[in-house]
Amino acid sequence: MTEPRLKTDFWIQAQVRLCDLAFIPAAIARRGDSDAGQVLIRRDRCDGTCELYARTVSLDGKPAWRRTTGPEPVDYATADGLIAREAGFDPDLWVLDIEDPHGRYAFDAPVI
């Protein structure tokens, strides 16, 4: 039996609200399928670079996040290219932009 899941639009709205409560600017940059679209989080470091994270599943079947930009931050053009490539495969893609130069945003699952 599979674990019940939140609709993606509800989860995104909750993340924006949590960021608001923590005084972390967040905005929905791209809307996807409201029920089950893939999610990317672009964490803006406010220094001309950002990090891009994708929701995934760990080897033990639990939710996790994967840094799609590699170990180092990238410029916005590189992140935009990765987002465009992913949107080409998945038109239901969501992108949540978070301005977080101090790394205060708390992911709801481990980053692997």
N, C-alpha and C positions, 0 to 999 in steps of 0.2 A: 504494500500500500504506500502511496506517495504522501509526502507531507503537504498539508495545505499551504498555498502560496498567496501572498497579497497581489492584487492587481498592480501592474507597474505604475500606472498613473497615481495611484494612492500612495505607493512607496515613495515616488519622486516628490509628491506634495509633502509628505512627512519629513523627508530630508531637507527640503527648503524651509519648512517650519522649524526644524531643529537647528538649522544654521541661523535662522532669524533670532531664535532664543539665545544663541551663543554669540550674536553680533558678528557672524561670518557672512559676508555677502554671497548669495547664491542665486542663480538664474537658470531657467530651462532654456538651453540653446537650441535644442532640437526635440521635437515631439515625435514619438513613435506610436506603436500600437498600445492602446490603453490597457489591454489585458495582459500581454506577455512579451512586450518588446525588450530587446537587449538594452543594457544600460552601460554607458561610458561616463566616467566622471573625469572632467578636466580640472585639475587642481592648479590654479594660477598662483605662481610663487611671487608675483608682483615685482619681478626683476627682469622681465623679458623672456622668462622661461616658464614651462609648465610640465606637469606630469599627467599622463593619461592612464586611467585604470578601467578595467573591464570586469564585469561580474562573471564569475566562473564557478566551477565545482572542484573541490580538492580531490585528491586520490581516494580519500575515505568517504566521498559522496556528500560532503558538507559544503555549504556555501562559502565562497572565498572571493577575493579580489586579486587580479593579476595586473601588474604594471606593464602596459603594452609599449611603453616608450623606452624600456630598458632601465639599467641602473642609474643613469644620469638624466637630469631634466633636459628637455628639448625646447627649441623655439616654437612660436605659435604656428609658423608655416608648416613645420614638420608634423605637429599635432593635427592641424587642419587636414593635411594630406592623409594621415592615418584615419581620421574620422570619415573623410570622403570615401576612402577605399572600403571601410567597413559598411558605410551606408549603401555602397554599390552592391554589396552582398546581402545586406539586410535593411530593407526600406522601413522596417518597424523600429529602427534604432532610436534610442533616447540619448541625449547628451546633457549632462548637468554640469554647469560651470560654477566653480567655487573659488573665490579669492581667499587664499589661505597661505600667506607667506610664512607663518609661524607653525604650520602643521597642526593646527588645533582641531581640524575636522576629524571626527572619530568614525571610521568605517564600521559597518555593522557585522563584519566578518573579517577574518585575518587576511592580510596581504601576503600572497605567496609568490 
